């Protein structure tokens, strides 16, 4: 299948290997991948902070950076959720509405693409560790890919999911929230890490890199024996 990839800003700037692994994973599964190097931000952060004019300008570039025939596969549930559910408000009753609609129908998180579109549950991954799954707020409330994420992880050889049903709460990131409400943001991160440690996890896995970076900053600052890993990076692990 021909697919295009969307690499969100957070991955592009801080963990580019995750973007590389997304492309490698898709190619290993037999897909022909196109990556438009001129793509930039989707504008979610601007939208969330009320800067709709700037978000619309970036959004116009975003929808014109991708084709309308191929699936667009990304590795950020928060960004893709924004494109599918909220970006439409910027293009209502405009000449760009139809092209936006085509993009929003075609863009998918890697979890939804693998499980729902190509019915691929086992990607050949091997990761012999105990993991706790962090479902970011967008994946829970706007773009529910909880079951898809679980199904993919359940088919990873050697992996043990130790997540309790009580740990599905915000990690405290929330974009600019972490800057303007740092005490609350850090308290939520602490609560999340304490829950994960009580489960006996070695890794926190998530489909959203911004949440992982936020949690990683708390882990590093407090010298906690715990690691984070993006779902794409985990699915790219193989047995030597």
SULVENQUI-V234217 format. One record per helix or strand of 2 or more residues. SS is the DSSP state (a for helix, b for strand). FROM is the first residue (numbers start at 1). TO is the last residue. Records with the same first field share a line. If there is no record, write none. Layout:
SS=FROM-TO / FROM-TO
This chain:
b=2-6 / 32-34 / 71-74 / 107-109 / 130-133 / 160-161 / 203-206 / 227-230
a=9-14 / 16-28 / 44-48 / 52-64 / 77-85 / 88-91 / 97-106 / 110-117 / 137-141 / 146-154 / 177-180 / 182-198 / 209-221 / 231-235
